[in-house]
Amino acid sequence: MTLPTNTARAFNEWMRRFIDEPERFKTEYQTIADFMEAKLNDREPDYGDRATAYLQKILDEIEKASMVANTVRADETEPALA
């Protein structure tokens, strides 16, 4: 399995959001409790599914921002019409 090239960048963005916007992550303590409860009850925790979805969201945002940046750069190199 090969991870997308922006995976490390996405994890860094996740951490930046965690530091800069802690209120967005206040539910993580409940997530920890849910994970532990699932394990105690011999159920597979669903944290991996939720974390994967969030990471994919960040990857999509990075990809979109990269495409926009590339479009802007391409526009800057095109000669202006007279």
N, C-alpha and C positions, 0 to 999 in steps of 0.2 A: 504494500500500500504506500502510495506517495501522497504526502500532504501538499496542499496548494502552496505556491511560493510565498504567498502573503500570510501564512499561518503565524509566524513569529510576530509580524507586524500587527496582526489581529489580536494576539494575546497582549501585546504592549498597549494597544488601544483599550482593551478590556481593563487592564490595570489602571490606565490613565483615568478612565471613567470611574472606576472604583475609588480612586483617590480624589478626583475633582468633583464628583457627584455622589457622595456616599449615600444620600437619601434614596437614590435609585436602587441601592443594594440592601436596604434595611430588612428586606424579607429573607435575606440569606440565613439569618439565625433560625427562621422557621424551616427553611430548606434543610439545614443541618439536622434539626429535630426530626423532620420527615424521613430523612435518609436513615438516621439511627433507628427510628421506629420500624421502618421497612426491614432493615437487617435483623432486628430483634424478633420480628414476626416471620422470618424466613421468606421474605418477599424480595424480589429484585428491585432495588431503588430506581427511580426514574430520573435521577439527577443527570445522568449522562445524556439522556435524550434532550432534556431542557438546556443543558450547557452546550450541547452540539448545535441546537437551534440558535442559541444566542451567538455562538461563535460564527455560524454561517451568516447570520444577519450582519455582523461586523465585517466579515469577508466580502459580502455583497456591497456594503457601503464603501469599503476600500476600493473595490473593483470599479464601482460607479464613479467615485471621485477621481480615480486614475484615468478613466475614459474621458471624463470632462476635462481634466488637465491636459490630456493628449490632444483633445479637440481644440482647446484654446491655443496650445502651442502650434498646432497645424495652421490655425487661422492667422496667427501672428507672422507666419513665414510666407503666406500667400501674398502676391503683389496686389496692391490696391487697384481697383478699377478706376480708369480715368473718366 
